[in-house]
Amino acid sequence: ETVQNQFLCLVDHKNLNRDVKAFVKINPTVENIAQYAWKKLDGKFKFCKLVEITVWENDRTCCRYRKD
């Protein structure tokens, strides 16, 4: 529910370049989407800490993002 409400509803079935303010000036690459997901989800979980975000571009390409 948290992922849906804090992130997916903002990007799912959207033209990222046009409909998502964060991507108007930057390219919505899988790397940038992973960073954006982190910004939206970090600190939003009640009983756990966000450690890593993985965004899959296709069945062979993904980006894993960890904030150090």
All heavy atoms as TSV, in Angstrom:
chain	resi	resn	atom	element	x	y	z
A	1	GLU	N	N	0.816	-1.196	0.000
A	1	GLU	CA	C	0.000	0.000	0.000
A	1	GLU	C	C	0.863	1.264	0.000
A	1	GLU	O	O	0.559	2.222	-0.697
A	1	GLU	CB	C	-0.938	-0.013	1.199
A	1	GLU	CG	C	-1.925	1.106	1.162
A	1	GLU	CD	C	-2.932	0.980	2.277
A	1	GLU	OE1	O	-3.401	-0.136	2.554
A	1	GLU	OE2	O	-3.261	2.016	2.847
A	2	THR	N	N	1.929	1.272	0.774
A	2	THR	CA	C	2.800	2.436	0.822
A	2	THR	C	C	3.442	2.700	-0.533
A	2	THR	O	O	3.466	3.836	-1.006
A	2	THR	CB	C	3.901	2.258	1.898
A	2	THR	OG1	O	3.256	2.126	3.167
A	2	THR	CG2	C	4.843	3.432	1.923
A	3	VAL	N	N	3.957	1.651	-1.167
A	3	VAL	CA	C	4.598	1.821	-2.476
A	3	VAL	C	C	3.575	2.331	-3.490
A	3	VAL	O	O	3.867	3.234	-4.270
A	3	VAL	CB	C	5.244	0.499	-2.949
A	3	VAL	CG1	C	5.796	0.630	-4.359
A	3	VAL	CG2	C	6.340	0.069	-1.983
A	4	GLN	N	N	2.383	1.791	-3.457
A	4	GLN	CA	C	1.324	2.235	-4.372
A	4	GLN	C	C	0.987	3.710	-4.158
A	4	GLN	O	O	0.934	4.484	-5.108
A	4	GLN	CB	C	0.069	1.379	-4.192
A	4	GLN	CG	C	-1.125	1.843	-4.998
A	4	GLN	CD	C	-0.899	1.768	-6.500
A	4	GLN	OE1	O	-0.279	0.841	-7.003
A	4	GLN	NE2	N	-1.402	2.756	-7.224
A	5	ASN	N	N	0.774	4.086	-2.907
A	5	ASN	CA	C	0.325	5.448	-2.602
A	5	ASN	C	C	1.411	6.507	-2.716
A	5	ASN	O	O	1.119	7.661	-3.038
A	5	ASN	CB	C	-0.269	5.499	-1.193
A	5	ASN	CG	C	-1.546	4.711	-1.083
A	5	ASN	OD1	O	-2.238	4.469	-2.065
A	5	ASN	ND2	N	-1.861	4.282	0.110
A	6	GLN	N	N	2.646	6.140	-2.430
A	6	GLN	CA	C	3.726	7.123	-2.405
A	6	GLN	C	C	4.530	7.195	-3.700
A	6	GLN	O	O	5.220	8.178	-3.945
A	6	GLN	CB	C	4.688	6.814	-1.248
A	6	GLN	CG	C	4.051	6.875	0.098
A	6	GLN	CD	C	3.594	8.274	0.478
A	6	GLN	OE1	O	4.233	9.260	0.163
A	6	GLN	NE2	N	2.462	8.353	1.158
A	7	PHE	N	N	4.462	6.130	-4.532
A	7	PHE	CA	C	5.284	6.117	-5.747
A	7	PHE	C	C	4.531	5.676	-6.998
A	7	PHE	O	O	4.469	6.415	-7.977
A	7	PHE	CB	C	6.524	5.241	-5.541
A	7	PHE	CG	C	7.338	5.063	-6.788
A	7	PHE	CD1	C	8.018	6.141	-7.341
A	7	PHE	CD2	C	7.410	3.845	-7.419
A	7	PHE	CE1	C	8.753	5.999	-8.504
A	7	PHE	CE2	C	8.144	3.686	-8.578
A	7	PHE	CZ	C	8.817	4.768	-9.121
A	8	LEU	N	N	3.972	4.484	-6.983
A	8	LEU	CA	C	3.370	3.942	-8.206
A	8	LEU	C	C	2.259	4.816	-8.774
A	8	LEU	O	O	2.175	4.995	-9.985
A	8	LEU	CB	C	2.860	2.517	-7.973
A	8	LEU	CG	C	3.940	1.458	-7.804
A	8	LEU	CD1	C	3.307	0.113	-7.493
A	8	LEU	CD2	C	4.838	1.380	-9.011
A	9	CYS	N	N	1.440	5.367	-7.918
A	9	CYS	CA	C	0.347	6.208	-8.419
A	9	CYS	C	C	0.872	7.448	-9.148
A	9	CYS	O	O	0.174	8.026	-9.974
A	9	CYS	CB	C	-0.607	6.595	-7.301
A	9	CYS	SG	S	0.092	7.730	-6.093
A	10	LEU	N	N	2.105	7.839	-8.864
A	10	LEU	CA	C	2.703	9.008	-9.512
A	10	LEU	C	C	3.270	8.699	-10.889
A	10	LEU	O	O	3.386	9.591	-11.726
A	10	LEU	CB	C	3.822	9.582	-8.638
A	10	LEU	CG	C	3.430	10.006	-7.236
A	10	LEU	CD1	C	4.674	10.380	-6.441
A	10	LEU	CD2	C	2.455	11.175	-7.290
A	11	VAL	N	N	3.664	7.445	-11.128
A	11	VAL	CA	C	4.365	7.108	-12.374
A	11	VAL	C	C	3.651	6.085	-13.258
A	11	VAL	O	O	3.899	6.036	-14.461
A	11	VAL	CB	C	5.799	6.611	-12.085
A	11	VAL	CG1	C	6.619	7.693	-11.423
A	11	VAL	CG2	C	5.805	5.344	-11.257
A	12	ASP	N	N	2.799	5.265	-12.684
A	12	ASP	CA	C	2.158	4.185	-13.439
A	12	ASP	C	C	1.225	4.734	-14.514
A	12	ASP	O	O	0.386	5.593	-14.244
A	12	ASP	CB	C	1.389	3.280	-12.483
A	12	ASP	CG	C	0.952	1.986	-13.136
A	12	ASP	OD1	O	1.673	1.498	-14.035
A	12	ASP	OD2	O	-0.097	1.451	-12.735
A	13	HIS	N	N	1.396	4.250	-15.718
A	13	HIS	CA	C	0.587	4.638	-16.871
A	13	HIS	C	C	0.641	6.145	-17.145
A	13	HIS	O	O	-0.353	6.755	-17.508
A	13	HIS	CB	C	-0.868	4.173	-16.719
A	13	HIS	CG	C	-0.994	2.689	-16.771
A	13	HIS	ND1	N	-0.953	1.929	-15.625
A	13	HIS	CD2	C	-1.135	1.833	-17.793
A	13	HIS	CE1	C	-1.086	0.661	-15.964
A	13	HIS	NE2	N	-1.192	0.569	-17.276
A	14	LYS	N	N	1.817	6.725	-16.931
A	14	LYS	CA	C	2.007	8.157	-17.166
A	14	LYS	C	C	3.079	8.356	-18.232
A	14	LYS	O	O	3.973	7.529	-18.391
A	14	LYS	CB	C	2.476	8.861	-15.879
A	14	LYS	CG	C	1.570	8.709	-14.690
A	14	LYS	CD	C	0.442	9.681	-14.745
A	14	LYS	CE	C	-0.614	9.517	-13.723
A	14	LYS	NZ	N	-0.391	9.639	-12.355
A	15	ASN	N	N	2.998	9.464	-18.920
A	15	ASN	CA	C	4.093	9.910	-19.763
A	15	ASN	C	C	5.043	10.631	-18.811
A	15	ASN	O	O	4.779	11.757	-18.391
A	15	ASN	CB	C	3.579	10.855	-20.846
A	15	ASN	CG	C	4.678	11.393	-21.719
A	15	ASN	OD1	O	5.786	11.642	-21.271
A	15	ASN	ND2	N	4.374	11.585	-22.989
A	16	LEU	N	N	6.119	9.977	-18.452
A	16	LEU	CA	C	6.991	10.509	-17.410
A	16	LEU	C	C	7.549	11.881	-17.769
A	16	LEU	O	O	7.640	12.754	-16.915
A	16	LEU	CB	C	8.129	9.532	-17.111
A	16	LEU	CG	C	7.695	8.173	-16.554
A	16	LEU	CD1	C	8.911	7.295	-16.308
A	16	LEU	CD2	C	6.880	8.325	-15.292
A	17	ASN	N	N	7.921	12.078	-19.019
A	17	ASN	CA	C	8.479	13.369	-19.438
A	17	ASN	C	C	7.477	14.510	-19.313
A	17	ASN	O	O	7.856	15.647	-19.065
A	17	ASN	CB	C	8.970	13.311	-20.889
A	17	ASN	CG	C	10.129	12.379	-21.057
A	17	ASN	OD1	O	9.962	11.275	-21.548
A	17	ASN	ND2	N	11.291	12.809	-20.635
A	18	ARG	N	N	6.230	14.225	-19.488
A	18	ARG	CA	C	5.208	15.264	-19.496
A	18	ARG	C	C	4.411	15.333	-18.193
A	18	ARG	O	O	4.101	16.418	-17.703
A	18	ARG	CB	C	4.247	15.024	-20.665
A	18	ARG	CG	C	3.255	16.148	-20.886
A	18	ARG	CD	C	2.241	15.828	-21.959
A	18	ARG	NE	N	1.413	14.729	-21.503
A	18	ARG	CZ	C	0.969	13.755	-22.273
A	18	ARG	NH1	N	1.245	13.729	-23.555
A	18	ARG	NH2	N	0.227	12.777	-21.781
A	19	ASP	N	N	4.102	14.191	-17.607
A	19	ASP	CA	C	3.163	14.135	-16.490
A	19	ASP	C	C	3.804	14.128	-15.100
A	19	ASP	O	O	3.114	14.347	-14.112
A	19	ASP	CB	C	2.279	12.890	-16.609
A	19	ASP	CG	C	1.464	12.871	-17.894
A	19	ASP	OD1	O	1.191	13.959	-18.429
A	19	ASP	OD2	O	1.112	11.769	-18.351
A	20	VAL	N	N	5.094	13.859	-15.020
A	20	VAL	CA	C	5.764	13.778	-13.720
A	20	VAL	C	C	6.768	14.922	-13.633
A	20	VAL	O	O	7.752	14.956	-14.368
A	20	VAL	CB	C	6.467	12.412	-13.535
A	20	VAL	CG1	C	7.154	12.341	-12.182
A	20	VAL	CG2	C	5.458	11.275	-13.686
A	21	LYS	N	N	6.504	15.840	-12.734
A	21	LYS	CA	C	7.302	17.072	-12.621
A	21	LYS	C	C	8.797	16.783	-12.493
A	21	LYS	O	O	9.621	17.508	-13.042
A	21	LYS	CB	C	6.820	17.894	-11.440
A	21	LYS	CG	C	7.412	19.282	-11.375
A	21	LYS	CD	C	6.906	20.055	-10.179
A	21	LYS	CE	C	5.530	20.607	-10.476
A	21	LYS	NZ	N	5.070	21.560	-9.438
A	22	ALA	N	N	9.158	15.730	-11.792
A	22	ALA	CA	C	10.568	15.404	-11.577
A	22	ALA	C	C	11.304	15.080	-12.873
A	22	ALA	O	O	12.523	15.210	-12.943
A	22	ALA	CB	C	10.688	14.225	-10.618
A	23	PHE	N	N	10.570	14.660	-13.909
A	23	PHE	CA	C	11.211	14.244	-15.156
A	23	PHE	C	C	11.002	15.222	-16.308
A	23	PHE	O	O	11.322	14.924	-17.451
A	23	PHE	CB	C	10.732	12.850	-15.555
A	23	PHE	CG	C	11.109	11.811	-14.546
A	23	PHE	CD1	C	10.143	11.144	-13.821
A	23	PHE	CD2	C	12.441	11.519	-14.291
A	23	PHE	CE1	C	10.487	10.198	-12.868
A	23	PHE	CE2	C	12.800	10.580	-13.345
A	23	PHE	CZ	C	11.817	9.913	-12.635
A	24	VAL	N	N	10.513	16.396	-16.017
A	24	VAL	CA	C	10.346	17.399	-17.065
A	24	VAL	C	C	11.708	17.852	-17.587
A	24	VAL	O	O	11.889	18.039	-18.779
A	24	VAL	CB	C	9.515	18.601	-16.554
A	24	VAL	CG1	C	9.544	19.747	-17.540
A	24	VAL	CG2	C	8.084	18.163	-16.275
A	25	LYS	N	N	12.690	17.977	-16.673
A	25	LYS	CA	C	14.008	18.471	-17.076
A	25	LYS	C	C	15.095	17.402	-17.074
A	25	LYS	O	O	16.202	17.669	-17.513
A	25	LYS	CB	C	14.435	19.625	-16.166
A	25	LYS	CG	C	13.563	20.847	-16.348
A	25	LYS	CD	C	14.063	22.006	-15.545
A	25	LYS	CE	C	13.150	23.206	-15.769
A	25	LYS	NZ	N	13.627	24.381	-15.056
A	26	ILE	N	N	14.805	16.217	-16.555
A	26	ILE	CA	C	15.789	15.132	-16.615
A	26	ILE	C	C	15.185	13.923	-17.309
A	26	ILE	O	O	13.974	13.704	-17.268
A	26	ILE	CB	C	16.319	14.740	-15.218
A	26	ILE	CG1	C	15.216	14.145	-14.346
A	26	ILE	CG2	C	17.010	15.889	-14.530
A	26	ILE	CD1	C	15.731	13.472	-13.092
A	27	ASN	N	N	16.032	13.146	-17.935
A	27	ASN	CA	C	15.598	11.970	-18.680
A	27	ASN	C	C	15.161	10.867	-17.709
A	27	ASN	O	O	15.896	10.547	-16.776
A	27	ASN	CB	C	16.763	11.495	-19.552
A	27	ASN	CG	C	16.351	10.486	-20.574
A	27	ASN	OD1	O	15.175	10.224	-20.767
A	27	ASN	ND2	N	17.326	9.919	-21.246
A	28	PRO	N	N	13.982	10.284	-17.907
A	28	PRO	CA	C	13.518	9.236	-16.996
A	28	PRO	C	C	14.178	7.886	-17.287
A	28	PRO	O	O	13.533	6.909	-17.644
A	28	PRO	CB	C	12.015	9.202	-17.235
A	28	PRO	CG	C	11.847	9.644	-18.635
A	28	PRO	CD	C	12.943	10.652	-18.868
A	29	THR	N	N	15.501	7.837	-17.135
A	29	THR	CA	C	16.212	6.578	-17.271
A	29	THR	C	C	15.889	5.693	-16.074
A	29	THR	O	O	15.390	6.166	-15.045
A	29	THR	CB	C	17.733	6.813	-17.315
A	29	THR	OG1	O	18.138	7.395	-16.074
A	29	THR	CG2	C	18.127	7.710	-18.486
A	30	VAL	N	N	16.200	4.434	-16.194
A	30	VAL	CA	C	15.943	3.515	-15.086
A	30	VAL	C	C	16.720	3.961	-13.841
A	30	VAL	O	O	16.234	3.834	-12.706
A	30	VAL	CB	C	16.244	2.057	-15.511
A	30	VAL	CG1	C	17.703	1.813	-15.741
A	30	VAL	CG2	C	15.664	1.072	-14.531
A	31	GLU	N	N	17.895	4.548	-14.033
A	31	GLU	CA	C	18.682	5.046	-12.906
A	31	GLU	C	C	17.990	6.225	-12.218
A	31	GLU	O	O	17.912	6.294	-10.992
A	31	GLU	CB	C	20.081	5.470	-13.373
A	31	GLU	CG	C	20.933	4.338	-13.898
A	31	GLU	CD	C	20.706	4.017	-15.378
A	31	GLU	OE1	O	19.884	4.684	-16.042
A	31	GLU	OE2	O	21.365	3.087	-15.869
A	32	ASN	N	N	17.472	7.152	-13.013
A	32	ASN	CA	C	16.779	8.310	-12.449
A	32	ASN	C	C	15.449	7.931	-11.818
A	32	ASN	O	O	15.043	8.515	-10.815
A	32	ASN	CB	C	16.594	9.391	-13.510
A	32	ASN	CG	C	17.901	10.068	-13.859
A	32	ASN	OD1	O	18.837	10.101	-13.068
A	32	ASN	ND2	N	17.989	10.603	-15.065
A	33	ILE	N	N	14.781	6.951	-12.382
A	33	ILE	CA	C	13.528	6.476	-11.793
A	33	ILE	C	C	13.803	5.820	-10.437
A	33	ILE	O	O	13.057	6.025	-9.473
A	33	ILE	CB	C	12.790	5.514	-12.741
A	33	ILE	CG1	C	12.335	6.269	-14.000
A	33	ILE	CG2	C	11.610	4.847	-12.050
A	33	ILE	CD1	C	11.853	5.369	-15.119
A	34	ALA	N	N	14.879	5.065	-10.339
A	34	ALA	CA	C	15.243	4.433	-9.064
A	34	ALA	C	C	15.538	5.490	-8.005
A	34	ALA	O	O	15.091	5.376	-6.857
A	34	ALA	CB	C	16.443	3.506	-9.258
A	35	GLN	N	N	16.259	6.534	-8.367
A	35	GLN	CA	C	16.533	7.625	-7.416
A	35	GLN	C	C	15.252	8.332	-7.003
A	35	GLN	O	O	15.060	8.664	-5.829
A	35	GLN	CB	C	17.475	8.653	-8.045
A	35	GLN	CG	C	18.899	8.409	-7.758
A	35	GLN	CD	C	19.764	9.578	-8.195
A	35	GLN	OE1	O	19.494	10.239	-9.185
A	35	GLN	NE2	N	20.813	9.807	-7.462
A	36	TYR	N	N	14.375	8.572	-7.946
A	36	TYR	CA	C	13.095	9.224	-7.662
A	36	TYR	C	C	12.255	8.356	-6.716
A	36	TYR	O	O	11.657	8.854	-5.762
A	36	TYR	CB	C	12.353	9.479	-8.970
A	36	TYR	CG	C	11.002	10.111	-8.822
A	36	TYR	CD1	C	10.856	11.414	-8.381
A	36	TYR	CD2	C	9.840	9.406	-9.152
A	36	TYR	CE1	C	9.613	12.006	-8.258
A	36	TYR	CE2	C	8.591	9.994	-9.044
A	36	TYR	CZ	C	8.484	11.291	-8.594
A	36	TYR	OH	O	7.247	11.865	-8.473
A	37	ALA	N	N	12.246	7.046	-6.971
A	37	ALA	CA	C	11.517	6.127	-6.098
A	37	ALA	C	C	12.069	6.193	-4.683
A	37	ALA	O	O	11.309	6.224	-3.709
A	37	ALA	CB	C	11.601	4.702	-6.642
A	38	TRP	N	N	13.382	6.253	-4.559
A	38	TRP	CA	C	13.991	6.359	-3.228
A	38	TRP	C	C	13.521	7.623	-2.513
A	38	TRP	O	O	13.137	7.586	-1.355
A	38	TRP	CB	C	15.513	6.360	-3.346
A	38	TRP	CG	C	16.160	6.366	-1.992
A	38	TRP	CD1	C	16.365	7.451	-1.191
A	38	TRP	CD2	C	16.624	5.240	-1.278
A	38	TRP	NE1	N	16.945	7.063	-0.016
A	38	TRP	CE2	C	17.118	5.711	-0.038
A	38	TRP	CE3	C	16.686	3.875	-1.552
A	38	TRP	CZ2	C	17.658	4.854	0.914
A	38	TRP	CZ3	C	17.224	3.040	-0.600
A	38	TRP	CH2	C	17.695	3.527	0.609
A	39	LYS	N	N	13.550	8.734	-3.230
A	39	LYS	CA	C	13.140	10.003	-2.626
A	39	LYS	C	C	11.695	9.949	-2.149
A	39	LYS	O	O	11.342	10.513	-1.115
A	39	LYS	CB	C	13.301	11.145	-3.630
A	39	LYS	CG	C	14.734	11.513	-3.889
A	39	LYS	CD	C	14.815	12.593	-4.942
A	39	LYS	CE	C	16.258	12.847	-5.336
A	39	LYS	NZ	N	16.372	13.773	-6.459
A	40	LYS	N	N	10.842	9.286	-2.895
A	40	LYS	CA	C	9.430	9.198	-2.535
A	40	LYS	C	C	9.150	8.196	-1.415
A	40	LYS	O	O	8.178	8.348	-0.672
A	40	LYS	CB	C	8.586	8.835	-3.770
A	40	LYS	CG	C	8.553	9.935	-4.806
A	40	LYS	CD	C	7.910	11.160	-4.226
A	40	LYS	CE	C	7.806	12.295	-5.188
A	40	LYS	NZ	N	7.222	13.482	-4.570
A	41	LEU	N	N	9.987	7.151	-1.290
A	41	LEU	CA	C	9.689	6.072	-0.354
A	41	LEU	C	C	10.522	6.084	0.923
A	41	LEU	O	O	10.105	5.501	1.929
A	41	LEU	CB	C	9.877	4.717	-1.058
A	41	LEU	CG	C	8.901	4.448	-2.193
A	41	LEU	CD1	C	9.321	3.202	-2.955
A	41	LEU	CD2	C	7.484	4.315	-1.682
A	42	ASP	N	N	11.663	6.731	0.919
A	42	ASP	CA	C	12.524	6.720	2.093
A	42	ASP	C	C	11.809	7.343	3.297
A	42	ASP	O	O	11.271	8.438	3.223
A	42	ASP	CB	C	13.815	7.491	1.809
A	42	ASP	CG	C	14.844	7.330	2.898
A	42	ASP	OD1	O	14.866	6.266	3.545
A	42	ASP	OD2	O	15.644	8.265	3.115
A	43	GLY	N	N	11.791	6.608	4.390
A	43	GLY	CA	C	11.161	7.077	5.621
A	43	GLY	C	C	9.655	6.897	5.678
A	43	GLY	O	O	9.013	7.320	6.634
A	44	LYS	N	N	9.069	6.254	4.693
A	44	LYS	CA	C	7.609	6.106	4.649
A	44	LYS	C	C	7.096	4.789	5.233
A	44	LYS	O	O	5.901	4.603	5.350
A	44	LYS	CB	C	7.115	6.209	3.202
A	44	LYS	CG	C	7.496	7.484	2.498
A	44	LYS	CD	C	6.778	8.667	3.061
A	44	LYS	CE	C	7.085	9.844	2.165
A	44	LYS	NZ	N	6.859	11.103	2.619
A	45	PHE	N	N	7.992	3.888	5.593
A	45	PHE	CA	C	7.568	2.589	6.112
A	45	PHE	C	C	7.601	2.604	7.637
A	45	PHE	O	O	8.575	3.029	8.233
A	45	PHE	CB	C	8.468	1.480	5.558
A	45	PHE	CG	C	8.411	1.374	4.061
A	45	PHE	CD1	C	9.389	1.963	3.274
A	45	PHE	CD2	C	7.370	0.716	3.437
A	45	PHE	CE1	C	9.342	1.880	1.895
A	45	PHE	CE2	C	7.307	0.626	2.068
A	45	PHE	CZ	C	8.295	1.209	1.291
A	46	LYS	N	N	6.551	2.120	8.255
A	46	LYS	CA	C	6.421	2.169	9.716
A	46	LYS	C	C	7.335	1.184	10.433
A	46	LYS	O	O	7.888	1.500	11.474
A	46	LYS	CB	C	4.973	1.892	10.119
A	46	LYS	CG	C	4.018	2.965	9.704
A	46	LYS	CD	C	2.608	2.621	10.115
A	46	LYS	CE	C	1.649	3.694	9.626
A	46	LYS	NZ	N	0.273	3.391	9.983
A	47	PHE	N	N	7.474	-0.017	9.905
A	47	PHE	CA	C	8.146	-1.074	10.647
A	47	PHE	C	C	9.431	-1.574	9.998
A	47	PHE	O	O	9.952	-2.600	10.399
A	47	PHE	CB	C	7.192	-2.248	10.863
A	47	PHE	CG	C	5.942	-1.839	11.587
A	47	PHE	CD1	C	4.727	-1.785	10.927
A	47	PHE	CD2	C	5.998	-1.482	12.928
A	47	PHE	CE1	C	3.573	-1.393	11.596
A	47	PHE	CE2	C	4.846	-1.092	13.600
A	47	PHE	CZ	C	3.633	-1.050	12.932
A	48	CYS	N	N	9.933	-0.871	9.000
A	48	CYS	CA	C	11.178	-1.289	8.370
A	48	CYS	C	C	11.877	-0.091	7.735
A	48	CYS	O	O	11.280	0.968	7.564
A	48	CYS	CB	C	10.939	-2.372	7.330
A	48	CYS	SG	S	9.860	-1.874	5.979
A	49	LYS	N	N	13.142	-0.286	7.419
A	49	LYS	CA	C	13.955	0.767	6.815
A	49	LYS	C	C	14.229	0.412	5.360
A	49	LYS	O	O	14.578	-0.734	5.046
A	49	LYS	CB	C	15.279	0.881	7.580
A	49	LYS	CG	C	16.202	1.914	7.021
A	49	LYS	CD	C	17.501	1.945	7.802
A	49	LYS	CE	C	18.458	2.917	7.150
A	49	LYS	NZ	N	19.775	2.894	7.753
A	50	LEU	N	N	14.089	1.374	4.497
A	50	LEU	CA	C	14.380	1.165	3.083
A	50	LEU	C	C	15.882	1.003	2.910
A	50	LEU	O	O	16.662	1.837	3.386
A	50	LEU	CB	C	13.868	2.360	2.271
A	50	LEU	CG	C	13.920	2.250	0.758
A	50	LEU	CD1	C	13.056	1.098	0.261
A	50	LEU	CD2	C	13.456	3.556	0.128
A	51	VAL	N	N	16.282	-0.072	2.245
A	51	VAL	CA	C	17.699	-0.360	2.057
A	51	VAL	C	C	18.086	-0.257	0.590
A	51	VAL	O	O	19.162	0.237	0.259
A	51	VAL	CB	C	18.036	-1.778	2.594
A	51	VAL	CG1	C	19.467	-2.146	2.292
A	51	VAL	CG2	C	17.757	-1.860	4.079
A	52	GLU	N	N	17.203	-0.708	-0.298
A	52	GLU	CA	C	17.533	-0.753	-1.717
A	52	GLU	C	C	16.275	-0.639	-2.557
A	52	GLU	O	O	15.225	-1.135	-2.172
A	52	GLU	CB	C	18.249	-2.075	-2.026
A	52	GLU	CG	C	18.663	-2.244	-3.453
A	52	GLU	CD	C	19.418	-3.539	-3.659
A	52	GLU	OE1	O	20.650	-3.550	-3.459
A	52	GLU	OE2	O	18.759	-4.559	-3.992
A	53	ILE	N	N	16.428	0.013	-3.691
A	53	ILE	CA	C	15.356	0.085	-4.687
A	53	ILE	C	C	15.870	-0.597	-5.945
A	53	ILE	O	O	16.995	-0.318	-6.373
A	53	ILE	CB	C	15.019	1.552	-5.058
A	53	ILE	CG1	C	14.476	2.327	-3.874
A	53	ILE	CG2	C	14.099	1.633	-6.260
A	53	ILE	CD1	C	13.004	2.179	-3.626
A	54	THR	N	N	15.084	-1.468	-6.539
A	54	THR	CA	C	15.435	-2.072	-7.818
A	54	THR	C	C	14.325	-1.753	-8.805
A	54	THR	O	O	13.157	-2.010	-8.542
A	54	THR	CB	C	15.588	-3.601	-7.704
A	54	THR	OG1	O	16.578	-3.892	-6.717
A	54	THR	CG2	C	16.010	-4.210	-9.042
A	55	VAL	N	N	14.718	-1.160	-9.923
A	55	VAL	CA	C	13.784	-0.853	-11.002
A	55	VAL	C	C	14.220	-1.648	-12.223
A	55	VAL	O	O	15.362	-1.535	-12.676
A	55	VAL	CB	C	13.774	0.664	-11.328
A	55	VAL	CG1	C	12.872	0.952	-12.513
A	55	VAL	CG2	C	13.337	1.463	-10.116
A	56	TRP	N	N	13.310	-2.455	-12.730
A	56	TRP	CA	C	13.586	-3.281	-13.902
A	56	TRP	C	C	13.129	-2.558	-15.160
A	56	TRP	O	O	12.001	-2.103	-15.236
A	56	TRP	CB	C	12.874	-4.624	-13.792
A	56	TRP	CG	C	13.531	-5.512	-12.793
A	56	TRP	CD1	C	13.268	-5.576	-11.458
A	56	TRP	CD2	C	14.585	-6.422	-13.050
A	56	TRP	NE1	N	14.107	-6.485	-10.871
A	56	TRP	CE2	C	14.923	-7.025	-11.822
A	56	TRP	CE3	C	15.278	-6.799	-14.195
A	56	TRP	CZ2	C	15.922	-7.980	-11.715
A	56	TRP	CZ3	C	16.276	-7.754	-14.085
A	56	TRP	CH2	C	16.589	-8.335	-12.865
A	57	GLU	N	N	14.007	-2.475	-16.143
A	57	GLU	CA	C	13.680	-1.891	-17.440
A	57	GLU	C	C	13.084	-2.954	-18.354
A	57	GLU	O	O	12.150	-2.705	-19.106
A	57	GLU	CB	C	14.942	-1.302	-18.057
A	57	GLU	CG	C	14.700	-0.498	-19.297
A	57	GLU	CD	C	15.936	0.277	-19.687
A	57	GLU	OE1	O	17.057	-0.199	-19.454
A	57	GLU	OE2	O	15.754	1.379	-20.219
A	58	ASN	N	N	13.652	-4.148	-18.311
A	58	ASN	CA	C	13.143	-5.315	-19.030
A	58	ASN	C	C	13.619	-6.550	-18.273
A	58	ASN	O	O	14.123	-6.429	-17.164
A	58	ASN	CB	C	13.580	-5.308	-20.510
A	58	ASN	CG	C	15.082	-5.259	-20.670
A	58	ASN	OD1	O	15.817	-5.956	-19.979
A	58	ASN	ND2	N	15.563	-4.420	-21.571
A	59	ASP	N	N	13.503	-7.733	-18.862
A	59	ASP	CA	C	13.850	-8.952	-18.126
A	59	ASP	C	C	15.351	-9.137	-17.917
A	59	ASP	O	O	15.768	-10.018	-17.167
A	59	ASP	CB	C	13.236	-10.179	-18.803
A	59	ASP	CG	C	13.765	-10.422	-20.196
A	59	ASP	OD1	O	14.310	-9.491	-20.814
A	59	ASP	OD2	O	13.630	-11.570	-20.682
A	60	ARG	N	N	16.180	-8.296	-18.532
A	60	ARG	CA	C	17.632	-8.438	-18.385
A	60	ARG	C	C	18.330	-7.177	-17.864
A	60	ARG	O	O	19.505	-7.213	-17.535
A	60	ARG	CB	C	18.232	-8.821	-19.736
A	60	ARG	CG	C	17.778	-10.190	-20.188
A	60	ARG	CD	C	18.215	-10.556	-21.574
A	60	ARG	NE	N	19.591	-10.173	-21.859
A	60	ARG	CZ	C	20.133	-10.231	-23.053
A	60	ARG	NH1	N	19.397	-10.628	-24.072
A	60	ARG	NH2	N	21.371	-9.876	-23.247
A	61	THR	N	N	17.643	-6.070	-17.803
A	61	THR	CA	C	18.264	-4.803	-17.431
A	61	THR	C	C	17.537	-4.182	-16.247
A	61	THR	O	O	16.325	-4.015	-16.276
A	61	THR	CB	C	18.220	-3.814	-18.615
A	61	THR	OG1	O	18.777	-4.445	-19.764
A	61	THR	CG2	C	18.995	-2.561	-18.309
A	62	CYS	N	N	18.321	-3.825	-15.225
A	62	CYS	CA	C	17.731	-3.179	-14.063
A	62	CYS	C	C	18.742	-2.223	-13.452
A	62	CYS	O	O	19.912	-2.195	-13.810
A	62	CYS	CB	C	17.284	-4.202	-13.021
A	62	CYS	SG	S	18.637	-5.032	-12.162
A	63	CYS	N	N	18.262	-1.427	-12.523
A	63	CYS	CA	C	19.122	-0.544	-11.748
A	63	CYS	C	C	18.791	-0.763	-10.281
A	63	CYS	O	O	17.621	-0.734	-9.895
A	63	CYS	CB	C	18.885	0.918	-12.117
A	63	CYS	SG	S	19.784	2.070	-11.063
A	64	ARG	N	N	19.822	-0.974	-9.480
A	64	ARG	CA	C	19.656	-1.064	-8.033
A	64	ARG	C	C	20.213	0.212	-7.434
A	64	ARG	O	O	21.338	0.601	-7.737
A	64	ARG	CB	C	20.400	-2.276	-7.482
A	64	ARG	CG	C	19.711	-3.555	-7.838
A	64	ARG	CD	C	20.320	-4.719	-7.078
A	64	ARG	NE	N	19.558	-5.913	-7.373
A	64	ARG	CZ	C	19.900	-6.804	-8.311
A	64	ARG	NH1	N	20.980	-6.620	-9.024
A	64	ARG	NH2	N	19.136	-7.844	-8.512
A	65	TYR	N	N	19.437	0.845	-6.581
A	65	TYR	CA	C	19.855	2.094	-5.968
A	65	TYR	C	C	19.898	1.933	-4.459
A	65	TYR	O	O	18.942	1.464	-3.869
A	65	TYR	CB	C	18.893	3.230	-6.343
A	65	TYR	CG	C	19.294	4.566	-5.771
A	65	TYR	CD1	C	20.253	5.346	-6.388
A	65	TYR	CD2	C	18.717	5.035	-4.600
A	65	TYR	CE1	C	20.629	6.572	-5.859
A	65	TYR	CE2	C	19.076	6.255	-4.057
A	65	TYR	CZ	C	20.042	7.012	-4.691
A	65	TYR	OH	O	20.415	8.233	-4.162
A	66	ARG	N	N	21.023	2.331	-3.880
A	66	ARG	CA	C	21.199	2.366	-2.423
A	66	ARG	C	C	21.766	3.726	-2.077
A	66	ARG	O	O	22.707	4.181	-2.706
A	66	ARG	CB	C	22.195	1.327	-1.942
A	66	ARG	CG	C	21.707	-0.069	-2.027
A	66	ARG	CD	C	22.817	-1.011	-1.578
A	66	ARG	NE	N	22.314	-2.360	-1.588
A	66	ARG	CZ	C	22.485	-3.202	-0.583
A	66	ARG	NH1	N	23.170	-2.833	0.477
A	66	ARG	NH2	N	21.995	-4.415	-0.646
A	67	LYS	N	N	21.209	4.367	-1.090
A	67	LYS	CA	C	21.750	5.636	-0.650
A	67	LYS	C	C	22.728	5.367	0.490
A	67	LYS	O	O	22.350	4.814	1.503
A	67	LYS	CB	C	20.640	6.576	-0.187
A	67	LYS	CG	C	21.148	7.951	0.118
A	67	LYS	CD	C	20.009	8.883	0.364
A	67	LYS	CE	C	20.548	10.267	0.670
A	67	LYS	NZ	N	19.500	11.195	0.940
A	68	ASP	N	N	23.958	5.747	0.292
A	68	ASP	CA	C	24.980	5.514	1.322
A	68	ASP	C	C	25.084	6.674	2.261
A	68	ASP	O	O	24.900	7.777	1.986
A	68	ASP	CB	C	26.336	5.251	0.661
A	68	ASP	CG	C	26.300	3.963	-0.152
A	68	ASP	OD1	O	25.680	3.001	0.300
A	68	ASP	OD2	O	26.916	3.937	-1.228
